[in-house]
Amino acid sequence: NRLFLATSGRSNEVFAFFDAISFYETDFWFGYPTDFSFSLEDTGTGEIIQHHYFHIGPFNYLKHFGVIIGIFLLLIQIRVLIFAMKCGVARKDIGLLLYVGYFFAMFFGAIVVIDILFWVSFSYSYFQLSRFRTVGNSLQIQRY
């Protein structure tokens, strides 16, 4: 399977999750319980393991928060990403640029689930975005 090789097995997590759920359940729309798992076959040994999270970050939002809140959260993060990309270089703000790197890294690992620095950089960038919207670009950070 070429997709399996190209994604290092990450695609199997997504397929196994959608195979185990129903789109008509309320959990799909509002989030699954924390103990919810789906069966994933280890292609090396052939054993079936229970998997509780995704290595592709946005799917964790869908699993834990449901489609409604998960997509809303992802859209907020994309909005913050656009701001961070525009203003991070112009303002030479390492906190904004850190969020840009972490945002793209969440598609290749379980950053959203295990790394607190992702959420710290997101919170900092979101704060900067709200401050920028309130005060405008006239507010510059003083550097000595």
Secondary structure, DSSP 8 states (H G I E B T S, - for coil): -HHHHHTTTHHHHHHHHHHH--TTSHHHHH---TT--EEEE-TTT--EEEE---SSHHHHHHHHHHHHHHHHHHHHHHHHHHHHHHHHHHHT-HHHHHHHHHHHHTTTSSHHHH-HHHHHHHHHHHHHHHHHHHH-TT------
